[in-house]
Amino acid sequence: MGLKEKLIALEELSGRKSTVTITTDGELHGGAEICVENCRCIQELDDNFIVLSVYGMNIRVSGTPLTLENFGVGSVRITGNIHSLDFEENN
Amino acid sequence: MKKQKIRGLRFGYVKFSGIGGYSEKMITELLENGVAIRGVEIKDGKIFGAVSPLDYYRTAETARKYGVRIRAGERGGIYFTLSRYRSRVGLCVGALLFVLTISLWQTSVRSIMIDGDVPRSQIMQILNECNIKVGASVDNLQISKAEHRILAEVENCAWADVSCVGFRVDVHVEKGAPKPEMEDSSPRNIVAARSAMIVRQIPRVGASVVENGSGVNAGDLLVSGVVPDGRDKVLYVRADAEIIGEWMETREFFVPYSETVSIPNGERHEFKYLVFGSDEYPLFFGKAGADNSLYTEQTSIVKLFGQETAFKLKTGIYTEYTEQQIMRSPDDAISELAKQKQRFEENFYPTYEIINAEEKFYPREDGIRLIVDYTLQGDIAKPVAVARE
């Protein structure tokens, strides 16, 4: 296991909590930025929505156009005109 | 994919587009592997994004793994800029030599800066003995030893720091507050510093043994530090007094009618330096200096577009002496004698009061001689420690 993989494993062990930060000028539709830390995986990726899986929950971001990028290990940032943001429990 | 700025990819970027397969799994795996991805968008079933050129191979492999047919698009950044010059051997060798030169410079000391109100020669000697000198290898510098020695050997040194940054050694020394002067309390006598007649006296501590109007020789006791206590015993005290004596001195001055003098009005040699902080950079080749000359310097602040900069321009001026023959008339000689006498009094009698100065002029063939009989008054008290048996 390389150093990067070890760091990732350590991150997963230490941080079971995910943080979602929303930065907006007043309304999501006008252009917002959603940062999700400790994201487990991307479940779905489509023209108008992105579904992220975090520990115990799925985050469904819909909007157009949506742009995704990562920062750090396991952290993603979604920007664009966001129409809705749903949180669904998963098992 | 629309034109947008790619942030955070220091070495450059490769934009890609992919179609088909499981793009979300591909992105997830790339995220898990720590690949920096920017601007991921899905449009009409196609995925767009950008990765670092160093990560593109892994991205392509991951895409293949999940059935995404990927295609590289626009690319840019320092990685591709430098790639253009990889066949330019001269540039590569030049860059390599540049890095090599900088690296070699970093392996030995090139300059030593000393900061603080301390004797520079002493610090340099200590540094030299600790192998800290220009040209010495950075690995062999005995920095801790130098700091300890500076602390131990520099007088009243409170703090010393020696550090090597790159090829420069910085020495910072702070001195402590000076010790207050403690007055000595050991017993002492006051004796005459010279032969004189006592004019007046102000004994503060001790017993005076001379009277006004009496004559004393050099070394005679004036105020005793051994005084009776009134019970058949003596006390040793620290005698203190102001004893004003009067005495005569004769001085002789001579000014010739003809004289050869050296005057600094010859050729001027100017040497300019650019000064930044405590560093000086000579703006000339060779060595500054001129034989038999007077050195003066001027410093001015360098201005750029009317604004003062941190740089200063120092001009060192060496003016050569030239020998000139001076002829004086008797009046000029007398005037020069008066100046000589005045300079002598200012230099040698600043603490004495001149009661009388009787002048006698003796003209000679080659000049005029002046003999002055001074009558002077001054403090002749000289403290001497009491020898206790």
Contacts between the chains, C-beta under 8 A, distances in Angstrom:
chain1	res1	chain2	res2	distance
A	4	B	33	7.2
A	4	B	34	5.2
A	7	B	34	8.0
A	8	B	32	6.4
A	8	B	34	6.9
A	39	B	31	7.2
A	41	B	24	7.9
A	41	B	25	8.0
A	41	B	28	4.1
A	41	B	31	7.8
A	41	B	32	7.7
A	42	B	24	4.5
A	42	B	25	7.9
A	42	B	27	5.1
A	42	B	28	4.7
A	42	B	31	7.3
A	43	B	24	6.5
A	44	B	24	5.7
A	45	B	23	5.4
A	45	B	24	3.9
A	45	B	27	6.4
A	45	B	40	7.7
A	45	B	42	5.6
A	45	B	47	7.1
A	46	B	42	5.5
A	47	B	42	5.0
A	47	B	43	6.1
A	47	B	44	7.0
A	47	B	45	7.4
A	65	B	41	5.8
A	65	B	43	7.0
A	66	B	41	6.8
A	66	B	42	7.8
A	67	B	39	5.4
A	67	B	40	6.5
A	67	B	41	5.3
A	68	B	27	7.2
A	68	B	37	7.5
A	68	B	40	4.0
A	68	B	41	7.5
A	69	B	36	8.0
A	69	B	37	5.8
A	69	B	38	4.5
A	69	B	39	6.1
A	69	B	40	6.3
A	70	B	31	5.2
A	70	B	35	7.8
A	70	B	36	6.4
A	70	B	37	5.3
A	71	B	8	7.3
A	73	B	34	5.6
A	74	B	31	6.7
A	74	B	32	7.5
A	76	B	31	6.7
